Amino acid sequence: MTNRCVLRAASLSLFLAACGPKGLQTKVDPKAVQGAMAAGRAAAEAGRHAPFPLTRAERTHYMETSRLSDVYMFLDSLARIGAPITELSMGKSAQGADIAFIVASRPWVHTPEEARASGKPVVYVQANIHAGEVEGKEALQMVLRDLALDPRPNVLDSLVLIAVPVYNADGNEAIAPQTINRTEQNGPVLVGTRANAMGLDLNRDYTKAEAPETRASLAAFERWDPDMFVDLHTTDGSYHGYALTYSPSLHPGAPLHAFNQDTLLPELERRVRDRRHVSTFPYGNFVREFNERALTDTVKRGWETYDHRARYGTNYFGLRGKLSVLSEAFSHDPFEKRVESTYAFVRELLSLVAAQGPAIVARTRRPATPNEGVLRARLTTSPRTGPVIAEDVVRLADTMTVTEPGVPRGYRRTGHYRTIDMPIYDRFDPTLRAALPTGGWALGADQERAVRTLRLHGVRVERADSASGDVEAQVFRTDSVVRAPRPFQGHNEVRLEGQWRTDRRRVDAGGFFVPAAQPLALVAQELLEPQSDDGLATWNQLDPFLRVGGDFPIVRLAGVPNGKRMPVP
């Protein structure tokens, strides 16, 4: 029997002993659990293996990643051992799979009300939104295990952790060779798909909210109101010298954007480097003159981040007035190293939030009263200059040779790294701002679809029982409707241009009013404004009402209309 088998058998025996003679029980003897975990840790230190339960990746020496059933069994094992976790379902995937939603805290937290009453920061961490990017799923299971089963004081005493190991459940089960599903990734051999079962990229769905997974997560955000959102990914593209890159919300209108990007994340980078010896850097790719990803350039022209629009989860969550962090493990590292890097990043992030808990809660739960929002933005034209580590990649004479998984045919990594000073484009500048209306937005009774989307986001909407009096309003006259020539995520995106004029309008009986005086006012503005670069108009939800020379169907009101109104459920 191998050492690994002995360790597994020993861990299993301790696990069964902790469960008692009647088999698996939810309530167990804490001393037995502590003894089992102490023995597991000792075995892990001796044999460099993790304690029981093991993830599928650990069990297979990182040759395989977890299927949905593996994750369910892993979580069930934690619960049966007596870990302070609450197993919930966020909702159903497009194919009807449960989206596991784990709440971990000490003392035990079962409900959103208990989480709020604790006064602790609530941190939501999700993995596998792109189901081919698998290390976050494994690392998050390991984080849950190592925190929840450790009897010593740890971050679970100071925060509430919400963990979603497999957000894209259907994509996780659509397993296929990495050479098909994740061509630029170094293993494992079989991984899931980027899209969900509807063919949607779930990390482009946060504003239009078409996928059941997105709708389930929005409902969870509304109920649990996390203070921080963390999304675990794997990079594509450039060959750099960092084990993991990260990003805050890049939407320049996010209320906590500056604190998130310039204070919290630099401190996290320092902690991960000093305490875990893992190199991290703000997310990006090398770019060439025409914004192509660099592969063999000897002179790098800059380091450029991705996109500011709210369709991306971390950007969207920033608009909710909260903190958000994107984690991107380096796709060209081996699978095991990517898991280790992600694990280190998440552990240090949780440690930082726990240490700064009261200060973070003071920021995220302070009533937001923004005066204006950002509707459009562009990559900054004033980048900072700084050192970036690049790896040299060379072309081979034989253009068909594959040197390692994830590297294109005909190329070879050299292992030679250079630190190059270059422009770092890691943020966006607003190009169009708009003041929030002093009253709110008025929608006609025919805007039921728009109202449904608003309510999915948790935006407060009121229906008028009777017509109001006239209120000063701003009305947008549409001068041009520009549709993207190619579909994206099943839509030809729309961009509107036009002019505003002052008029007087009322809310008719059956019409809707969206007050600007609400916590999600910036989300409402993003969705409702005609010139928003990621609103309802962008995603064709207002197409029947758009006409060149006509008025946009949603108007800004300078005051709150009179008359009786009822909240839309």
Legacy VTK file of the C-alpha trace (Angstrom):
# vtk DataFile Version 3.0
C-alpha trace
ASCII
DATASET POLYDATA
POINTS 569 float
0.000 0.000 0.000
1.392 3.417 -0.939
1.948 6.218 1.556
-0.937 8.114 -0.030
-3.268 5.140 0.453
-2.164 4.787 4.088
-2.871 8.458 4.649
-6.285 8.179 3.040
-7.142 5.095 5.081
-5.984 6.757 8.297
-7.981 9.885 7.522
-11.062 7.842 6.661
-10.790 5.845 9.894
-10.537 9.039 11.915
-13.471 10.493 10.015
-15.662 7.468 10.739
-14.575 7.461 14.370
-15.569 11.097 14.684
-18.963 10.306 13.231
-19.676 7.727 15.930
-21.013 4.178 15.848
-24.222 5.121 14.055
-22.398 6.264 10.967
-22.519 9.737 9.441
-24.142 12.242 11.774
-24.429 16.010 11.577
-23.659 16.469 15.296
-20.315 14.994 16.286
-17.944 15.016 19.227
-15.794 18.173 18.825
-12.843 16.453 20.508
-13.027 13.614 18.016
-13.133 16.066 15.123
-10.180 18.000 16.537
-8.260 14.759 16.976
-9.051 13.706 13.434
-7.977 17.050 12.055
-4.782 17.106 14.123
-3.889 13.659 12.838
-4.803 14.730 9.324
-2.572 17.784 9.555
0.299 15.698 10.904
-0.147 13.219 8.073
-0.315 16.053 5.596
2.921 17.545 6.901
4.648 14.160 6.820
3.426 13.157 3.391
2.701 16.570 1.871
-0.936 15.630 1.329
-4.110 17.379 2.398
-6.293 16.133 5.271
-9.576 14.348 4.709
-11.774 15.014 2.785
-9.736 15.442 -0.357
-10.856 17.150 -3.527
-10.813 15.130 -6.715
-7.816 17.153 -7.857
-5.884 16.176 -4.733
-6.947 12.531 -4.967
-5.702 12.256 -8.560
-2.419 14.153 -8.120
-3.973 17.033 -10.096
-4.600 14.926 -13.142
-8.371 15.518 -12.913
-10.773 18.213 -11.811
-13.969 17.798 -9.804
-17.247 16.873 -11.393
-20.432 18.194 -9.836
-21.009 14.970 -7.900
-17.482 15.207 -6.458
-18.172 18.707 -5.162
-21.511 17.698 -3.657
-19.901 14.723 -1.887
-17.035 16.873 -0.648
-19.397 19.469 0.811
-21.621 16.796 2.298
-18.582 15.239 3.963
-17.686 18.568 5.534
-21.201 19.003 6.856
-21.346 15.489 8.264
-18.015 15.888 10.027
-19.518 18.868 11.814
-18.042 21.811 9.927
-19.829 25.102 10.727
-21.324 25.377 7.268
-24.858 25.763 5.975
-25.530 24.021 2.666
-28.042 25.854 0.485
-29.014 25.958 -3.170
-28.764 29.323 -4.862
-31.130 28.098 -7.553
-31.201 25.876 -10.614
-29.012 25.938 -13.689
-30.464 25.960 -17.195
-30.482 22.150 -17.121
-31.897 21.919 -13.616
-28.759 21.304 -11.563
-28.573 22.786 -8.088
-26.069 25.623 -7.706
-24.483 24.835 -4.337
-24.242 27.830 -2.029
-22.264 27.367 1.206
-22.321 29.717 4.200
-19.429 29.285 6.645
-18.971 31.210 9.867
-18.398 30.788 13.579
-20.792 31.010 15.366
-22.916 29.187 12.823
-24.879 31.387 10.397
-27.961 29.991 8.681
-29.845 33.033 7.350
-29.194 36.499 5.912
-30.736 37.966 9.054
-28.193 36.160 11.217
-25.383 37.317 8.950
-26.465 40.953 9.236
-26.988 40.700 12.988
-23.428 39.420 13.407
-22.027 42.727 12.171
-19.311 40.821 10.321
-18.384 41.487 6.691
-20.041 39.047 4.297
-17.658 37.828 1.575
-19.106 36.057 -1.475
-16.572 33.945 -3.407
-17.552 32.139 -6.598
-15.619 29.875 -8.917
-16.200 28.128 -12.219
-18.301 30.813 -13.923
-16.193 29.717 -16.906
-16.177 25.991 -16.291
-12.950 25.330 -18.156
-11.114 27.535 -15.657
-11.047 24.932 -12.944
-8.522 25.845 -10.255
-10.854 28.214 -8.414
-13.318 25.374 -7.896
-10.638 23.192 -6.314
-9.037 25.976 -4.269
-12.376 27.122 -2.872
-13.230 23.628 -1.663
-9.838 23.447 0.037
-10.294 26.863 1.646
-13.659 25.788 3.047
-12.206 22.577 4.427
-9.098 24.089 5.955
-10.975 26.932 7.631
-14.138 25.145 8.692
-12.413 22.105 10.199
-9.623 23.976 11.966
-10.532 24.308 15.667
-8.091 27.184 16.119
-9.265 30.806 15.762
-9.341 31.877 12.119
-11.123 34.225 9.747
-14.472 32.444 10.144
-14.649 34.029 13.598
-14.489 37.481 11.989
-16.458 37.206 8.741
-19.231 35.296 6.999
-17.970 33.376 3.971
-20.369 32.529 1.163
-18.765 30.036 -1.210
-20.093 28.964 -4.616
-17.569 26.387 -5.895
-19.406 25.590 -9.155
-21.383 28.570 -10.426
-21.667 27.233 -13.988
-22.890 23.748 -13.097
-23.938 22.745 -16.618
-20.680 23.924 -18.149
-18.800 21.935 -15.536
-20.475 18.724 -16.692
-19.934 19.392 -20.419
-16.460 18.014 -19.979
-14.094 17.652 -22.939
-10.350 17.711 -23.649
-8.507 20.851 -22.604
-7.236 21.078 -26.184
-10.841 21.808 -27.195
-12.389 23.630 -24.234
-9.349 25.619 -22.995
-6.686 25.749 -25.683
-4.456 28.267 -23.863
-4.333 26.393 -20.550
-1.801 23.978 -19.086
-4.074 21.131 -17.970
-5.836 19.226 -16.634
-6.643 16.947 -19.552
-10.444 17.248 -19.256
-12.286 20.472 -18.361
-15.721 22.015 -18.737
-16.944 24.690 -21.142
-16.855 28.456 -20.982
-20.561 28.916 -21.714
-23.574 27.624 -19.837
-26.088 25.200 -21.361
-27.822 28.102 -23.156
-24.577 29.053 -24.888
-24.275 32.209 -22.771
-21.088 33.549 -21.265
-22.280 34.081 -17.699
-19.631 36.738 -17.137
-21.258 38.898 -19.806
-24.774 38.479 -18.425
-24.891 40.567 -15.276
-26.847 43.497 -16.703
-29.183 41.737 -19.150
-29.695 38.870 -16.662
-31.006 36.282 -19.125
-29.483 33.131 -17.655
-31.096 31.332 -14.706
-27.684 31.256 -13.033
-27.447 35.053 -13.209
-30.947 35.484 -11.879
-30.201 33.129 -9.015
-27.061 35.059 -8.090
-28.862 38.409 -8.248
-31.488 37.049 -5.869
-28.708 35.879 -3.554
-27.099 39.333 -3.677
-30.397 40.924 -2.709
-30.998 38.534 0.189
-27.487 38.282 1.622
-26.175 41.713 0.524
-22.463 40.739 0.514
-19.875 43.381 1.314
-17.403 41.851 -1.139
-17.704 39.827 -4.343
-14.779 37.635 -5.460
-14.727 35.893 -8.854
-12.109 33.196 -9.526
-10.801 32.750 -13.091
-7.821 31.706 -15.221
-6.033 34.029 -17.639
-5.903 33.848 -21.413
-3.143 35.150 -23.587
0.045 36.854 -22.542
3.146 35.197 -21.128
4.081 37.163 -18.028
5.914 36.509 -14.783
3.063 36.410 -12.268
1.336 33.422 -10.707
-1.920 35.369 -10.519
-3.288 38.697 -11.663
-6.190 40.570 -10.097
-8.570 43.449 -10.700
-11.111 45.545 -8.822
-14.337 46.747 -10.373
-13.134 48.728 -13.387
-16.330 50.754 -13.704
-15.190 54.312 -12.922
-18.602 55.071 -11.430
-18.278 52.415 -8.711
-18.454 54.312 -5.390
-15.608 52.376 -3.734
-13.467 52.120 -6.864
-10.555 54.239 -5.596
-10.333 52.496 -2.215
-10.649 49.077 -3.847
-7.979 49.675 -6.503
-5.501 51.951 -4.775
-5.633 50.868 -1.120
-7.115 47.415 -0.568
-5.616 45.503 -3.495
-2.042 46.844 -3.191
-2.080 45.728 0.448
-3.380 42.329 -0.643
-0.597 42.034 -3.233
1.965 42.752 -0.518
0.458 40.174 1.838
0.319 37.438 -0.774
3.945 38.106 -1.717
5.336 38.374 1.821
3.266 35.694 3.540
2.635 33.184 0.752
5.552 33.885 -1.608
3.187 34.147 -4.563
3.759 36.883 -7.148
0.677 38.847 -8.219
0.021 41.939 -10.324
-2.952 43.961 -11.637
-4.719 42.012 -14.393
-3.876 42.664 -18.025
-2.222 41.531 -21.221
0.672 42.853 -23.251
-0.478 44.892 -26.240
0.995 45.891 -29.549
0.347 48.959 -31.623
-3.018 47.715 -32.874
-4.131 46.275 -29.539
-3.171 42.712 -30.405
-1.882 40.424 -27.708
1.882 40.184 -27.801
3.486 36.787 -28.113
6.988 37.270 -29.455
7.452 41.045 -29.298
10.874 41.985 -27.999
9.630 45.418 -26.958
6.324 45.449 -25.145
4.186 48.478 -25.844
2.082 48.360 -22.728
0.057 46.362 -20.241
-3.690 46.685 -20.704
-6.620 45.563 -18.579
-9.922 44.324 -20.000
-13.294 46.166 -19.861
-15.200 48.523 -17.584
-18.764 47.572 -18.468
-21.191 46.247 -15.883
-21.923 43.051 -17.830
-18.849 41.641 -16.060
-19.493 40.443 -12.516
-16.788 42.366 -10.675
-17.639 45.593 -12.508
-21.350 45.147 -11.862
-20.905 44.451 -8.181
-18.910 47.653 -7.752
-21.935 49.607 -8.984
-23.906 48.123 -6.101
-21.668 50.130 -3.772
-19.625 47.156 -2.622
-16.083 45.839 -3.018
-15.212 43.348 -5.730
-12.115 41.407 -6.736
-11.305 39.441 -9.880
-8.706 36.671 -9.506
-6.975 35.287 -12.612
-4.531 32.407 -12.126
-1.817 32.200 -14.804
-3.102 29.748 -17.397
0.381 28.596 -18.451
1.287 27.382 -14.972
0.579 23.707 -14.271
-2.833 22.934 -12.789
-1.471 22.217 -9.310
0.401 25.506 -9.151
-2.685 27.417 -10.296
-4.687 25.829 -7.479
-1.974 26.731 -4.979
-1.800 30.338 -6.210
-5.561 30.774 -6.076
-5.710 29.169 -2.644
-3.040 31.549 -1.336
-4.783 34.565 -2.848
-8.183 33.691 -1.377
-6.759 32.876 2.055
-4.910 36.189 2.237
-7.886 38.111 0.893
-10.106 36.639 3.606
-7.425 37.375 6.201
-7.235 40.996 5.080
-11.010 41.437 5.153
-11.190 39.838 8.594
-8.480 42.168 9.893
-10.208 45.250 8.483
-13.759 44.033 9.038
-15.256 47.008 10.917
-13.664 49.529 8.552
-14.870 47.617 5.493
-18.401 47.292 6.841
-18.432 51.016 7.588
-17.717 51.689 3.909
-19.987 49.114 2.298
-23.025 49.606 4.528
-22.971 53.371 4.688
-26.034 54.678 2.827
-24.852 55.717 -0.623
-25.991 59.126 -1.843
-24.287 59.610 -5.219
-25.077 62.754 -7.171
-24.024 61.437 -10.554
-23.033 58.300 -12.388
-20.786 57.318 -15.281
-22.580 56.154 -18.426
-19.603 55.687 -20.753
-15.859 55.342 -20.336
-12.667 54.611 -22.226
-9.311 53.138 -21.317
-7.261 55.810 -19.597
-5.204 58.097 -21.803
-2.863 58.817 -18.873
-1.405 55.454 -17.907
1.159 55.135 -15.184
4.551 53.725 -16.144
6.003 50.873 -14.161
7.902 47.583 -14.312
6.138 44.515 -15.717
7.656 41.031 -15.921
7.479 39.414 -19.372
8.542 35.956 -20.504
10.203 35.506 -23.874
8.437 33.055 -26.183
10.162 31.986 -29.399
8.972 30.684 -32.755
10.112 27.241 -33.850
11.108 26.180 -37.322
8.530 23.386 -37.138
5.224 25.222 -36.953
3.328 22.043 -35.971
5.318 21.183 -32.850
3.438 21.345 -29.519
5.925 21.993 -26.714
3.497 21.958 -23.760
-0.263 22.104 -23.146
-1.670 25.576 -23.687
1.174 26.866 -25.849
0.285 27.363 -29.537
1.828 25.057 -32.100
5.180 26.263 -33.304
6.077 28.204 -30.142
8.201 27.463 -27.108
8.435 29.123 -23.726
12.022 29.978 -22.830
11.780 30.446 -19.074
13.675 33.691 -19.626
11.991 36.657 -17.938
12.642 40.354 -18.303
11.382 43.267 -16.250
10.406 46.063 -18.618
9.170 49.558 -17.805
6.042 50.209 -19.826
2.694 52.042 -19.743
0.204 50.282 -17.462
-3.393 50.817 -18.580
-5.222 49.505 -15.521
-8.217 51.851 -15.275
-10.829 53.741 -17.265
-11.678 57.419 -17.607
-15.298 58.596 -17.802
-16.351 60.015 -21.164
-20.010 60.624 -20.300
-21.366 61.443 -16.875
-24.968 62.087 -15.908
-26.478 63.544 -12.772
-28.984 61.324 -11.048
-32.478 62.781 -11.416
-33.698 64.457 -8.246
-36.905 62.451 -8.473
-36.312 59.299 -10.472
-37.331 57.705 -13.760
-40.808 57.246 -15.217
-41.769 54.287 -17.413
-45.021 53.652 -19.221
-47.358 50.790 -18.441
-46.000 49.038 -21.552
-42.540 48.655 -19.980
-43.256 45.411 -18.134
-40.148 43.731 -19.555
-37.890 46.528 -18.353
-39.526 46.413 -14.937
-38.945 42.671 -14.675
-35.246 43.179 -15.332
-35.053 45.978 -12.781
-36.673 43.786 -10.155
-34.269 40.942 -10.918
-31.518 43.342 -9.874
-33.322 44.328 -6.703
-34.033 47.861 -7.934
-37.096 49.334 -6.238
-39.948 50.019 -8.672
-43.395 51.445 -7.886
-46.586 51.071 -9.925
-49.009 54.011 -10.039
-52.598 53.263 -9.010
-53.753 56.516 -10.588
-52.303 59.202 -12.816
-50.032 61.727 -11.135
-49.846 65.420 -11.779
-47.342 66.799 -14.256
-43.711 66.862 -13.120
-40.744 68.632 -14.688
-38.944 66.056 -16.790
-35.988 65.526 -19.065
-36.873 63.734 -22.289
-34.345 62.171 -24.671
-34.978 62.596 -28.399
-33.292 59.790 -30.353
-31.226 61.058 -33.280
-29.498 57.787 -34.188
-29.826 54.098 -33.435
-26.597 52.244 -34.230
-26.772 48.455 -34.145
-23.699 46.267 -34.005
-23.379 44.379 -37.313
-22.507 41.110 -35.598
-24.442 39.415 -32.813
-22.854 39.069 -29.398
-24.383 36.720 -26.837
-27.429 36.484 -29.073
-27.882 40.254 -29.418
-26.946 43.016 -31.818
-25.945 45.652 -29.309
-27.459 49.114 -29.659
-25.867 52.521 -29.131
-28.090 55.600 -29.010
-27.263 59.243 -29.630
-29.597 62.174 -29.249
-30.509 65.326 -27.366
-32.186 66.058 -24.048
-34.944 68.622 -23.618
-36.938 69.846 -20.640
-40.651 69.050 -20.670
-43.426 68.110 -18.266
-44.595 64.532 -17.878
-46.771 62.489 -15.581
-46.887 58.882 -14.479
-50.075 57.406 -15.902
-52.219 54.880 -14.074
-50.480 51.535 -14.426
-47.196 53.257 -15.210
-44.013 52.851 -13.200
-41.751 55.085 -11.144
-38.177 54.205 -10.163
-37.053 56.466 -7.312
-33.473 57.714 -7.458
-33.364 57.785 -3.657
-32.504 54.114 -3.179
-29.330 52.096 -2.516
-29.212 50.714 -6.071
-29.663 54.063 -7.815
-26.476 53.595 -9.849
-27.640 50.180 -11.042
-30.975 51.731 -12.027
-29.171 54.485 -13.913
-26.954 51.976 -15.717
-30.010 50.058 -16.901
-32.407 52.915 -17.679
-30.361 55.676 -19.277
-30.472 55.815 -23.107
-26.746 56.538 -23.452
-25.565 53.923 -20.984
-23.056 51.611 -22.648
-24.543 48.558 -20.923
-28.212 49.266 -20.302
-31.561 47.852 -21.324
-31.322 49.644 -24.656
-27.901 48.086 -25.308
-29.328 44.579 -25.006
-32.387 45.092 -27.261
-34.882 45.088 -24.393
-36.289 48.417 -25.601
-36.098 47.771 -29.356
-39.867 48.009 -30.011
-39.830 51.554 -28.627
-36.759 52.947 -30.391
-37.255 55.188 -33.407
-35.026 57.840 -34.942
-36.703 61.162 -34.268
-38.809 59.664 -31.485
-38.629 60.028 -27.723
-36.908 57.438 -25.576
-39.567 55.556 -23.572
-37.999 56.298 -20.170
-37.798 59.866 -18.843
-36.024 61.529 -15.944
-38.244 63.249 -13.396
-37.069 66.266 -11.415
-39.450 65.461 -8.582
-41.368 62.624 -6.999
-44.818 62.374 -8.622
-47.885 62.581 -6.416
-50.570 59.944 -6.249
-50.728 56.493 -4.742
-48.121 53.953 -5.815
-47.447 50.399 -4.740
-44.090 48.567 -4.759
-43.689 46.055 -7.569
-42.880 42.665 -6.002
LINES 1 570
569 0 1 2 3 4 5 6 7 8 9 10 11 12 13 14 15 16 17 18 19 20 21 22 23 24 25 26 27 28 29 30 31 32 33 34 35 36 37 38 39 40 41 42 43 44 45 46 47 48 49 50 51 52 53 54 55 56 57 58 59 60 61 62 63 64 65 66 67 68 69 70 71 72 73 74 75 76 77 78 79 80 81 82 83 84 85 86 87 88 89 90 91 92 93 94 95 96 97 98 99 100 101 102 103 104 105 106 107 108 109 110 111 112 113 114 115 116 117 118 119 120 121 122 123 124 125 126 127 128 129 130 131 132 133 134 135 136 137 138 139 140 141 142 143 144 145 146 147 148 149 150 151 152 153 154 155 156 157 158 159 160 161 162 163 164 165 166 167 168 169 170 171 172 173 174 175 176 177 178 179 180 181 182 183 184 185 186 187 188 189 190 191 192 193 194 195 196 197 198 199 200 201 202 203 204 205 206 207 208 209 210 211 212 213 214 215 216 217 218 219 220 221 222 223 224 225 226 227 228 229 230 231 232 233 234 235 236 237 238 239 240 241 242 243 244 245 246 247 248 249 250 251 252 253 254 255 256 257 258 259 260 261 262 263 264 265 266 267 268 269 270 271 272 273 274 275 276 277 278 279 280 281 282 283 284 285 286 287 288 289 290 291 292 293 294 295 296 297 298 299 300 301 302 303 304 305 306 307 308 309 310 311 312 313 314 315 316 317 318 319 320 321 322 323 324 325 326 327 328 329 330 331 332 333 334 335 336 337 338 339 340 341 342 343 344 345 346 347 348 349 350 351 352 353 354 355 356 357 358 359 360 361 362 363 364 365 366 367 368 369 370 371 372 373 374 375 376 377 378 379 380 381 382 383 384 385 386 387 388 389 390 391 392 393 394 395 396 397 398 399 400 401 402 403 404 405 406 407 408 409 410 411 412 413 414 415 416 417 418 419 420 421 422 423 424 425 426 427 428 429 430 431 432 433 434 435 436 437 438 439 440 441 442 443 444 445 446 447 448 449 450 451 452 453 454 455 456 457 458 459 460 461 462 463 464 465 466 467 468 469 470 471 472 473 474 475 476 477 478 479 480 481 482 483 484 485 486 487 488 489 490 491 492 493 494 495 496 497 498 499 500 501 502 503 504 505 506 507 508 509 510 511 512 513 514 515 516 517 518 519 520 521 522 523 524 525 526 527 528 529 530 531 532 533 534 535 536 537 538 539 540 541 542 543 544 545 546 547 548 549 550 551 552 553 554 555 556 557 558 559 560 561 562 563 564 565 566 567 568
